Amino acid sequence: MMLKTALVLGLVALTPAVAMASPSCTTEPQEKWMSQDAMKAKVGELGYTIKTFQVTGNCYEIYGFTKDSKRAEVYFNPVTGDVVEAEIDG
């Protein structure tokens, strides 16, 4: 029973860290965001190839590749299209 309680408490303690994993990209409401099609076009202009495109919190996020074929996870400001955070492999 104590082990089960410890596991539950451990998971609860980790939950806020997981919820805060993505950056804060904008405070603007979604009606002010550029369309997903416009954002995908901008991502392409920046040299990324999109494998997955999604909304994460208040960001547009892609999983894909750089122009140098490196794997990339990138968060974008959905209003301006600017890169907020990027993790590039290699």
N, C-alpha and C positions, 0 to 999 in steps of 0.2 A: 504493500500500500504506500509506503514512504517513497519507493522508487517512482511509482506512478505520479504521486504528488510532485516530486522533484522534476520529473519530465514535463509535466503540465506547466509548472512555474517557469521552467527554462524556456519553453516555447512562448509563453506569454511575455517573458523578458525580451526575447528576440523580435517579437512582432513589430514594435515601433521602429527598429533598425531597418527591417525589411520594407516597411511602409515609406520610409524616408530615403530609400535607395536612389530614386530618380531625382534629378535636380529640379529646382523651381525655374521654369522657363518664362512665364509671364503671369501677370495678374489680370490681364484683359479677358473679358468674357468671350466665349467661343464665337459669337457672331462677329467679332472683330478679327478672328483668325483668317489667314489666307486659306483658300480651298485646298483640299488634299491634292487635287490635280496640279494646282499651282505650286504647292510645296514639293511634290514629286519632280516637277520640271526644274525647280531651283536646285534640288539635291543633285539631279543629273548635271546641271551646269557647274556645280561645285566639284564634279568629277567622281561622284559616288555611283555605284551600281547597287540598286535596291534589291535585296532578297525578301525582306519583310518590312512593311511600313505600318506603323500603328500610332495611336494616341496613347500616351502614358502620362497620367496625371495632367499637368498643364503644358505638356510638350508634344511635339511630333518626334517620333523615334524611328530610326531605321537600323536594321541589321543588314549588312551588305559588304561591299568591297570598295577600297579606294581605287584610284586610277592605276596604282601600282600593284593591284591585286592582293592587297593586305585586308584581312578581315577587319570590319569596323562596326562598332555600335556607337551611334551618334544621336544626341538629343538636340533638337532645334527649337528656337523661339518660334511659335506658330504665327506670330504677327509679323515679325521682320524676316524670318528665315535664317537668322544668324545661328551659328553653331554655339551651343551653350556648354556642352561637354562631349568629349569624344574619347573612345577607347579604341586604339588601333593596335592590332597584333603585329609583332615583329619589327 
